[in-house]
Amino acid sequence: MHENRRKLLKSSSGVALATMVSRVLGLLRVVLEAKVLGGGATATAWQLAFMAPNMLRRLLGEGALGTALVPLLSHSLTEKGPSETRRQLSVIFGFLGGMLALLSVIFAGAAVILEPFVQRDYGRQALLLLPLLMPYAFFICFVGVITSVLNSIKVFFLPALGSLLLNIAIIGVLLMAPGFEGGIQAVLEVLSGTVVLAGAIQFILMLMLLAKYGMFPLMNISVLKNLKVVKDLWKLTLPGLIGASALQFSLIADRLIAYFIGPHAVPALTYTDRIVYLPISVIALALSSVLLANMSQAAAEKDYKELFAILRLGIRLVLYLCVPIAVFAVIFREPILKILYMRGEFDAVALRETSLAALYYCSGIPFFAAVKIILPAYYSRKDMKTPLKISLICIAVNIVLNLLLMKPLAQGGIALATVISAILNIVLLLWLLHRDYRQYELRLKLLGFEMLRSAVAAGILTTFLWYIYPMLPQIKMRHVPLDILPLTISGIIFCFGYLLLTAVTGSPVPRELIKMFKRS
């Protein structure tokens, strides 16, 4: 394997480790949220309120702006050097700070104005919480942008650790929640304040990392007058921002449709979403951040053969790892949900409603992950318009399918619509790459065969495990879920069996992973 791609695997393994720790803590956080807030109206209020700062984070932090920064800064560092890049950052940070402050005030003010006109209790409660949470949007968007700056200079591991702080802070509050005076409203208010404080501390730590790696912006008034970099960034960001805005509109539409289905629909989608995005974050997001930086460097050097070799490697890895996870999660969704959430305020009704969403949502894991891997092939070449056009088509399809499927399948229909839209997104993105860069051999047939091999191996194993599952021993102890031991045994057998089956049938990925860990 090319030495650059070996380094890519090693870098992504470090990011994946940091991301895995963060996401495991995030999952623990959601487990405690389910216990304290339940799966009904209170959880709906909290999740709807938290949706607004998260939307801005995805748009302006981890989303279009952060994505556009990596190729822009990679080219700037190559052509102009660190000093000029730091001057550009000062302009970008000044512009971003003013925009975020204004947006935070607008969102908070709108919530205060709308609250008296909302009829449902959990809707009003969400709007009351929103002004408390909006300062978090300011801090976390800057954190996402700074992470992109550090990624552009090949610093991945330490920025990925930053999100641990928020999860640790919320977990601490939820553990102390039973002792709070003032009931559940006091818990929600303390949670909101804790989120803002954690965001502020994370922002300060990221600024310290910028200083450590010599990328702290050169702040002075004369530098701020140079708006050319903002115009260049805006040209790159605008298509992605429109697409990301449309995507966020789609996500908001999903939650609003779920809001009208009933009080359990929004938490059902959110709790399932946390399970689905654990492997996606650990595998796909960690890998895509490294892919974007390496593809951007290859694109800057006009080495498109290397760029598409990296893309093939990324797709192959993510499908190999995510297809079996999806199969296992769909078949064993109820035991997984029982172990994670079945306690406290999360009752049998919440379990049934969440299981319905999980049936469809978990099947989309490899498709959601693959999109994250394919997009850097466009962004690294500063092609933001093509993904925008495709995403707009997919979002329109998603919203139409939501409306068609919500009645027969409830929140399961919303999850299924999301999966179908992701598949359409992948098909269009790969078809255009194959059409325009045929000479670089995407090898789609080979990738499709490897996906089929993974699905067949995973299907054989899960069928066998589901048959023997009732015979596996259980632990009958207080506060320990009955399913924890049989599910653990099933998971271990599944992992080793999958590696063995795929290696025997000729997959190259097990050997590549073993080589990577040996070198690490």
Secondary structure per residue as TSV (DSSP state, phi and psi in degrees):
chain	resnum	aa	ss	phi	psi
A	1	M	-	360.0	142.7
A	2	H	-	-54.4	137.1
A	3	E	H	-58.0	-36.5
A	4	N	H	-62.4	-36.8
A	5	R	H	-75.6	-28.3
A	6	R	H	-64.2	-44.1
A	7	K	H	-62.7	-37.2
A	8	L	H	-60.1	-45.6
A	9	L	H	-62.0	-42.1
A	10	K	H	-65.5	-42.5
A	11	S	H	-62.8	-45.1
A	12	S	H	-67.5	-29.1
A	13	S	H	-67.5	-36.5
A	14	G	H	-66.4	-44.5
A	15	V	H	-64.2	-40.4
A	16	A	H	-61.9	-39.0
A	17	L	H	-63.0	-48.1
A	18	A	H	-62.9	-41.7
A	19	T	H	-67.6	-37.7
A	20	M	H	-62.7	-44.0
A	21	V	H	-60.4	-44.4
A	22	S	H	-63.0	-44.6
A	23	R	H	-72.1	-33.8
A	24	V	H	-63.6	-43.1
A	25	L	H	-63.6	-38.3
A	26	G	H	-62.7	-39.5
A	27	L	H	-66.9	-40.6
A	28	L	H	-60.9	-39.6
A	29	R	H	-59.2	-45.2
A	30	V	H	-68.9	-34.7
A	31	V	H	-58.5	-44.6
A	32	L	H	-69.7	-35.9
A	33	E	H	-60.2	-42.7
A	34	A	H	-63.0	-38.5
A	35	K	H	-68.3	-43.9
A	36	V	H	-83.4	-43.1
A	37	L	H	-96.1	-17.3
A	38	G	T	79.6	-163.0
A	39	G	T	-120.3	24.4
A	40	G	S	-122.7	-132.2
A	41	A	H	-65.2	-42.7
A	42	T	H	-64.5	-44.5
A	43	A	H	-62.6	-37.9
A	44	T	H	-61.4	-44.2
A	45	A	H	-60.7	-47.5
A	46	W	H	-63.5	-44.5
A	47	Q	H	-70.0	-35.3
A	48	L	H	-68.3	-40.5
A	49	A	H	-65.6	-41.6
A	50	F	H	-71.0	-16.6
A	51	M	H	-64.6	-34.3
A	52	A	H	-66.4	-53.8
A	53	P	H	-63.6	-32.3
A	54	N	H	-66.1	-35.5
A	55	M	H	-62.6	-45.6
A	56	L	H	-65.0	-37.2
A	57	R	I	-60.4	-44.1
A	58	R	I	-69.8	-30.5
A	59	L	I	-77.6	-51.3
A	60	L	I	-109.2	-11.1
A	61	G	I	-102.7	-75.4
A	62	E	T	-83.7	-12.9
A	63	G	T	-89.9	-129.0
A	64	A	H	-60.9	-44.2
A	65	L	H	-66.3	-48.3
A	66	G	H	-62.5	-39.3
A	67	T	H	-65.3	-41.9
A	68	A	H	-68.6	-27.8
A	69	L	H	-65.9	-36.3
A	70	V	H	-61.6	-54.6
A	71	P	H	-65.7	-34.6
A	72	L	H	-62.3	-47.3
A	73	L	H	-72.3	-34.4
A	74	S	H	-61.0	-44.0
A	75	H	H	-67.9	-39.7
A	76	S	H	-65.1	-42.7
A	77	L	H	-64.6	-38.5
A	78	T	H	-69.0	-40.5
A	79	E	H	-95.2	-32.1
A	80	K	T	-119.2	-17.2
A	81	G	-	93.5	169.3
A	82	P	H	-64.2	-39.5
A	83	S	H	-62.3	-47.4
A	84	E	H	-65.9	-34.7
A	85	T	H	-63.9	-39.3
A	86	R	H	-66.8	-36.0
A	87	R	H	-63.9	-40.5
A	88	Q	H	-63.4	-38.5
A	89	L	H	-63.5	-36.4
A	90	S	H	-62.0	-39.8
A	91	V	H	-66.9	-45.0
A	92	I	H	-62.0	-44.9
A	93	F	H	-65.5	-40.1
A	94	G	H	-63.6	-45.0
A	95	F	H	-62.8	-45.3
A	96	L	H	-65.0	-41.6
A	97	G	H	-60.6	-45.1
A	98	G	H	-63.1	-42.2
A	99	M	H	-65.6	-42.6
A	100	L	H	-66.2	-40.7
A	101	A	H	-60.8	-43.7
A	102	L	H	-64.7	-45.2
A	103	L	H	-63.1	-39.0
A	104	S	H	-61.9	-43.3
A	105	V	H	-64.9	-41.5
A	106	I	H	-63.2	-46.4
A	107	F	H	-63.4	-45.7
A	108	A	H	-63.6	-43.5
A	109	G	H	-63.7	-41.1
A	110	A	H	-62.4	-38.7
A	111	A	H	-63.2	-43.1
A	112	V	H	-63.4	-40.1
A	113	I	H	-70.0	-40.4
A	114	L	H	-79.4	-26.2
A	115	E	G	-51.4	-44.8
A	116	P	G	-65.2	-18.7
A	117	F	G	-94.9	-5.0
A	118	V	-	-88.8	132.0
A	119	Q	-	-87.7	-39.7
A	120	R	S	-75.3	138.2
A	121	D	H	-60.0	-44.4
A	122	Y	H	-71.4	-23.9
A	123	G	H	-69.2	-43.7
A	124	R	H	-65.2	-40.7
A	125	Q	H	-62.2	-38.7
A	126	A	H	-63.0	-42.9
A	127	L	H	-67.9	-31.0
A	128	L	H	-69.3	-31.2
A	129	L	H	-79.9	-25.9
A	130	L	H	-58.7	-45.6
A	131	P	H	-60.7	-29.8
A	132	L	H	-70.4	-30.0
A	133	L	H	-91.2	-20.4
A	134	M	H	-61.8	-34.1
A	135	P	H	-57.0	-27.7
A	136	Y	H	-59.9	-35.4
A	137	A	H	-60.1	-39.6
A	138	F	H	-59.3	-50.4
A	139	F	H	-68.9	-44.9
A	140	I	H	-74.0	-27.7
A	141	C	H	-67.3	-41.3
A	142	F	H	-63.0	-38.4
A	143	V	H	-60.7	-43.6
A	144	G	H	-63.2	-41.3
A	145	V	H	-67.2	-42.3
A	146	I	H	-63.7	-36.8
A	147	T	H	-59.5	-41.9
A	148	S	H	-63.8	-39.0
A	149	V	H	-61.3	-45.9
A	150	L	H	-67.4	-37.2
A	151	N	H	-62.7	-32.7
A	152	S	H	-67.0	-21.2
A	153	I	T	-105.6	20.6
A	154	K	T	67.3	34.3
A	155	V	-	-107.3	111.4
A	156	F	-	-118.2	-42.2
A	157	F	H	-68.3	-52.2
A	158	L	H	-63.3	-43.9
A	159	P	H	-59.3	-35.4
A	160	A	H	-66.6	-23.3
A	161	L	H	-75.4	-16.8
A	162	G	T	-59.8	-35.7
A	163	S	T	-70.4	-7.9
A	164	L	H	-59.6	-35.4
A	165	L	H	-60.7	-46.7
A	166	L	H	-61.2	-45.9
A	167	N	H	-63.8	-41.5
A	168	I	H	-62.8	-42.6
A	169	A	H	-63.8	-45.5
A	170	I	H	-67.4	-39.0
A	171	I	H	-59.2	-42.6
A	172	G	H	-60.0	-44.5
A	173	V	H	-64.4	-43.9
A	174	L	H	-65.4	-34.9
A	175	L	H	-66.9	-31.9
A	176	M	H	-89.6	-5.4
A	177	A	G	-55.5	-38.9
A	178	P	G	-59.2	-23.0
A	179	G	G	-91.7	0.7
A	180	F	-	-74.9	139.6
A	181	E	T	-88.2	144.9
A	182	G	T	102.7	1.0
A	183	G	H	72.6	-157.6
A	184	I	H	-67.9	-29.0
A	185	Q	H	-64.5	-39.5
A	186	A	H	-63.8	-39.4
A	187	V	H	-60.1	-45.6
A	188	L	H	-64.1	-39.4
A	189	E	H	-68.8	-41.5
A	190	V	H	-66.3	-39.1
A	191	L	H	-58.9	-42.3
A	192	S	H	-63.2	-45.9
A	193	G	H	-63.9	-37.9
A	194	T	H	-65.0	-40.6
A	195	V	H	-60.0	-44.8
A	196	V	H	-64.7	-44.4
A	197	L	H	-62.4	-43.4
A	198	A	H	-63.4	-39.1
A	199	G	H	-62.9	-40.2
A	200	A	H	-65.3	-42.7
A	201	I	H	-66.0	-41.4
A	202	Q	H	-62.1	-39.6
A	203	F	H	-61.5	-44.4
A	204	I	H	-63.4	-42.7
A	205	L	H	-63.5	-37.9
A	206	M	H	-68.5	-36.1
A	207	L	H	-61.7	-37.9
A	208	M	H	-64.4	-37.0
A	209	L	H	-66.2	-39.2
A	210	L	H	-58.3	-44.0
A	211	A	H	-65.0	-40.7
A	212	K	H	-60.0	-39.3
A	213	Y	T	-98.3	15.4
A	214	G	T	69.7	28.6
A	215	M	-	-119.8	15.5
A	216	F	-	-67.1	133.7
A	217	P	-	-58.4	143.4
A	218	L	-	-83.5	97.5
A	219	M	-	-90.8	113.2
A	220	N	-	-158.1	161.4
A	221	I	H	-64.1	-39.1
A	222	S	H	-63.9	-36.5
A	223	V	H	-65.1	-38.7
A	224	L	H	-65.9	-17.0
A	225	K	T	-75.6	-17.7
A	226	N	-	-83.5	100.5
A	227	L	-	-98.7	5.4
A	228	K	H	-60.8	-41.0
A	229	V	H	-64.0	-34.1
A	230	V	H	-66.0	-40.0
A	231	K	H	-64.3	-43.3
A	232	D	H	-62.5	-44.9
A	233	L	H	-65.4	-39.5
A	234	W	H	-62.7	-39.0
A	235	K	H	-62.4	-39.9
A	236	L	H	-73.9	-35.7
A	237	T	H	-80.4	-35.8
A	238	L	H	-54.5	-49.6
A	239	P	H	-60.4	-44.8
A	240	G	H	-65.4	-35.4
A	241	L	H	-67.1	-40.1
A	242	I	H	-63.3	-45.7
A	243	G	H	-63.6	-43.8
A	244	A	H	-66.3	-36.8
A	245	S	H	-63.4	-42.3
A	246	A	H	-64.1	-38.3
A	247	L	H	-64.5	-43.6
A	248	Q	H	-64.7	-37.0
A	249	F	H	-60.6	-40.0
A	250	S	H	-63.5	-43.4
A	251	L	H	-64.4	-41.3
A	252	I	H	-64.2	-40.6
A	253	A	H	-60.6	-41.8
A	254	D	H	-55.4	-49.8
A	255	R	H	-70.0	-35.3
A	256	L	H	-69.0	-39.8
A	257	I	H	-62.6	-42.8
A	258	A	H	-63.2	-36.2
A	259	Y	H	-56.1	-38.5
A	260	F	H	-85.3	-15.4
A	261	I	H	-68.0	-40.6
A	262	G	-	159.7	170.6
A	263	P	T	-68.1	-16.8
A	264	H	T	-93.0	-12.4
A	265	A	H	-70.7	-45.5
A	266	V	H	-62.8	-49.9
A	267	P	H	-60.9	-35.7
A	268	A	H	-59.9	-45.0
A	269	L	H	-68.0	-39.8
A	270	T	H	-67.4	-45.7
A	271	Y	H	-65.9	-36.6
A	272	T	H	-68.9	-39.8
A	273	D	H	-56.0	-38.8
A	274	R	H	-65.3	-36.8
A	275	I	H	-69.8	-45.2
A	276	V	H	-62.8	-42.6
A	277	Y	H	-85.9	-0.9
A	278	L	H	-65.3	-56.3
A	279	P	H	-66.1	-33.7
A	280	I	I	-64.0	-41.9
A	281	S	I	-69.1	-44.1
A	282	V	I	-66.4	-41.0
A	283	I	I	-95.6	-59.2
A	284	A	I	-76.9	-48.8
A	285	L	I	-66.8	-40.2
A	286	A	H	-62.8	-43.7
A	287	L	H	-69.9	-38.5
A	288	S	H	-68.3	-33.3
A	289	S	H	-64.2	-37.4
A	290	V	H	-74.2	-39.7
A	291	L	H	-59.3	-45.0
A	292	L	H	-61.4	-44.0
A	293	A	H	-63.7	-43.8
A	294	N	H	-72.8	-38.1
A	295	M	H	-66.6	-37.5
A	296	S	H	-62.7	-40.1
A	297	Q	H	-65.5	-43.2
A	298	A	H	-63.4	-39.7
A	299	A	H	-66.8	-39.2
A	300	A	H	-62.9	-31.7
A	301	E	T	-92.1	3.8
A	302	K	T	61.4	28.3
A	303	D	-	-97.3	76.1
A	304	Y	H	-73.4	-24.9
A	305	K	H	-62.3	-43.8
A	306	E	H	-67.4	-39.7
A	307	L	H	-57.8	-46.8
A	308	F	H	-77.4	-24.2
A	309	A	H	-66.0	-40.3
A	310	I	H	-64.2	-41.2
A	311	L	H	-61.2	-46.2
A	312	R	H	-59.9	-43.6
A	313	L	H	-60.9	-44.5
A	314	G	H	-62.7	-45.1
A	315	I	H	-63.8	-43.9
A	316	R	H	-61.6	-44.1
A	317	L	H	-63.8	-45.9
A	318	V	H	-69.6	-35.8
A	319	L	H	-70.0	-40.7
A	320	Y	H	-59.5	-39.2
A	321	L	H	-86.7	-32.9
A	322	C	H	-90.8	-29.1
A	323	V	H	-60.4	-49.4
A	324	P	H	-64.4	-34.8
A	325	I	H	-61.1	-42.2
A	326	A	H	-63.3	-46.2
A	327	V	H	-61.5	-46.8
A	328	F	H	-63.7	-42.3
A	329	A	H	-66.2	-36.7
A	330	V	H	-67.9	-47.0
A	331	I	H	-69.1	-40.7
A	332	F	T	-105.0	28.7
A	333	R	H	-63.6	-40.0
A	334	E	H	-67.9	-46.8
A	335	P	H	-58.6	-38.0
A	336	I	H	-63.8	-45.7
A	337	L	H	-64.9	-38.9
A	338	K	H	-62.4	-45.1
A	339	I	H	-65.0	-41.8
A	340	L	H	-77.0	-44.0
A	341	Y	H	-118.4	-17.5
A	342	M	-	-77.0	78.9
A	343	R	S	-165.8	162.8
A	344	G	T	59.5	-125.9
A	345	E	T	-82.2	-4.5
A	346	F	-	-88.9	106.1
A	347	D	-	-104.9	-171.2
A	348	A	H	-64.9	-33.0
A	349	V	H	-65.9	-44.6
A	350	A	H	-62.4	-37.9
A	351	L	H	-62.2	-46.4
A	352	R	H	-62.5	-43.2
A	353	E	H	-67.8	-38.8
A	354	T	H	-71.0	-35.8
A	355	S	H	-63.0	-36.0
A	356	L	H	-63.1	-44.1
A	357	A	H	-66.1	-39.7
A	358	A	H	-65.7	-32.2
A	359	L	H	-54.5	-42.6
A	360	Y	H	-92.7	-39.3
A	361	Y	H	-65.0	-43.4
A	362	C	G	-65.6	-27.4
A	363	S	G	-66.8	-17.5
A	364	G	G	-90.1	1.3
A	365	I	H	-52.6	-51.2
A	366	P	H	-65.3	-29.2
A	367	F	H	-76.5	-42.1
A	368	F	H	-60.7	-39.9
A	369	A	H	-69.0	-41.5
A	370	A	H	-63.8	-35.7
A	371	V	H	-58.4	-41.7
A	372	K	H	-63.1	-28.9
A	373	I	H	-82.4	-35.2
A	374	I	H	-77.8	-36.2
A	375	L	H	-56.8	-39.8
A	376	P	H	-57.9	-24.2
A	377	A	H	-64.8	-27.2
A	378	Y	H	-86.6	-49.5
A	379	Y	H	-63.5	-35.6
A	380	S	T	-64.2	-25.1
A	381	R	T	-96.1	12.4
A	382	K	T	60.2	28.0
A	383	D	-	-96.4	91.9
A	384	M	-	-95.8	-19.7
A	385	K	H	-75.3	-39.4
A	386	T	H	-62.5	-50.2
A	387	P	H	-59.1	-32.9
A	388	L	H	-60.9	-50.1
A	389	K	H	-61.4	-42.5
A	390	I	H	-66.5	-42.3
A	391	S	H	-64.3	-36.6
A	392	L	H	-63.2	-40.9
A	393	I	H	-61.8	-46.3
A	394	C	H	-67.8	-36.3
A	395	I	H	-66.1	-42.6
A	396	A	H	-60.6	-43.2
A	397	V	H	-61.6	-42.2
A	398	N	H	-61.5	-45.8
A	399	I	H	-65.7	-41.9
A	400	V	H	-61.4	-45.3
A	401	L	H	-65.0	-36.1
A	402	N	H	-54.7	-49.2
A	403	L	H	-67.7	-33.2
A	404	L	H	-75.7	-35.0
A	405	L	H	-98.1	-13.4
A	406	M	H	-64.0	-34.6
A	407	K	H	-73.0	-49.6
A	408	P	H	-73.5	-30.1
A	409	L	H	-118.3	0.3
A	410	A	T	54.8	-133.6
A	411	Q	H	-67.5	-20.9
A	412	G	H	-62.9	-34.6
A	413	G	H	-66.1	-37.5
A	414	I	H	-65.3	-41.9
A	415	A	H	-64.5	-43.5
A	416	L	H	-63.9	-40.6
A	417	A	H	-60.7	-39.1
A	418	T	H	-64.2	-41.4
A	419	V	H	-65.6	-45.5
A	420	I	H	-60.9	-41.2
A	421	S	H	-64.6	-38.2
A	422	A	H	-64.7	-40.4
A	423	I	H	-63.1	-43.4
A	424	L	H	-61.1	-40.7
A	425	N	H	-58.5	-46.9
A	426	I	H	-62.7	-46.6
A	427	V	H	-58.3	-46.1
A	428	L	H	-69.2	-42.3
A	429	L	H	-62.4	-46.0
A	430	L	H	-70.7	-37.0
A	431	W	H	-62.6	-42.0
A	432	L	H	-68.1	-39.7
A	433	L	H	-62.9	-44.4
A	434	H	H	-63.7	-38.7
A	435	R	H	-67.5	-42.3
A	436	D	H	-89.9	-20.8
A	437	Y	-	-131.4	45.8
A	438	R	G	-58.1	-31.5
A	439	Q	G	-68.9	-15.8
A	440	Y	G	-96.5	6.5
A	441	E	-	55.5	81.5
A	442	L	-	-70.0	-25.4
A	443	R	-	57.5	54.4
A	444	L	H	-66.2	-35.9
A	445	K	H	-63.0	-41.7
A	446	L	H	-65.7	-41.6
A	447	L	H	-63.6	-39.3
A	448	G	H	-64.4	-39.0
A	449	F	H	-64.6	-41.5
A	450	E	H	-66.6	-35.5
A	451	M	H	-64.3	-43.1
A	452	L	H	-62.8	-41.9
A	453	R	H	-60.6	-42.5
A	454	S	H	-64.2	-42.5
A	455	A	H	-65.9	-41.2
A	456	V	H	-65.7	-45.7
A	457	A	H	-60.8	-45.0
A	458	A	H	-65.6	-38.9
A	459	G	H	-64.2	-42.5
A	460	I	H	-60.7	-45.9
A	461	L	H	-67.1	-44.2
A	462	T	H	-67.9	-34.5
A	463	T	H	-62.4	-45.4
A	464	F	H	-62.4	-45.7
A	465	L	H	-67.7	-37.0
A	466	W	H	-65.7	-33.0
A	467	Y	H	-68.4	-41.8
A	468	I	H	-89.6	-7.5
A	469	Y	G	-53.9	-46.4
A	470	P	G	-63.3	-19.4
A	471	M	G	-87.1	-11.2
A	472	L	S	-74.4	148.0
A	473	P	-	-68.0	149.9
A	474	Q	-	-117.0	153.7
A	475	I	-	-98.1	119.4
A	476	K	-	-103.7	82.3
A	477	M	-	-131.7	150.7
A	478	R	T	-64.4	137.2
A	479	H	T	71.2	4.9
A	480	V	S	-112.3	118.1
A	481	P	-	-59.4	140.1
A	482	L	T	-61.7	-30.8
A	483	D	T	-81.0	-5.0
A	484	I	H	-66.9	-41.9
A	485	L	H	-72.0	-50.0
A	486	P	H	-61.1	-35.3
A	487	L	H	-69.8	-38.6
A	488	T	H	-63.0	-46.0
A	489	I	H	-61.2	-43.7
A	490	S	H	-62.5	-41.6
A	491	G	H	-63.6	-41.8
A	492	I	H	-65.0	-46.9
A	493	I	H	-60.2	-41.1
A	494	F	H	-63.0	-46.0
A	495	C	H	-62.1	-50.6
A	496	F	H	-68.2	-38.9
A	497	G	H	-64.7	-38.8
A	498	Y	H	-66.5	-45.4
A	499	L	H	-58.4	-43.2
A	500	L	H	-67.0	-47.5
A	501	L	H	-62.1	-44.6
A	502	T	H	-70.9	-34.5
A	503	A	H	-66.7	-41.9
A	504	V	H	-65.6	-34.6
A	505	T	T	-86.9	5.8
A	506	G	T	101.8	10.6
A	507	S	-	-69.6	133.7
A	508	P	S	-80.9	-12.5
A	509	V	H	-65.5	-43.9
A	510	P	H	-54.3	-41.1
A	511	R	H	-66.0	-40.4
A	512	E	H	-63.6	-41.4
A	513	L	H	-66.6	-40.6
A	514	I	H	-63.8	-42.8
A	515	K	H	-61.9	-40.8
A	516	M	H	-61.8	-46.9
A	517	F	H	-70.1	-31.2
A	518	K	H	-63.8	-44.4
A	519	R	H	-67.8	-34.7
A	520	S	-	-65.3	360.0
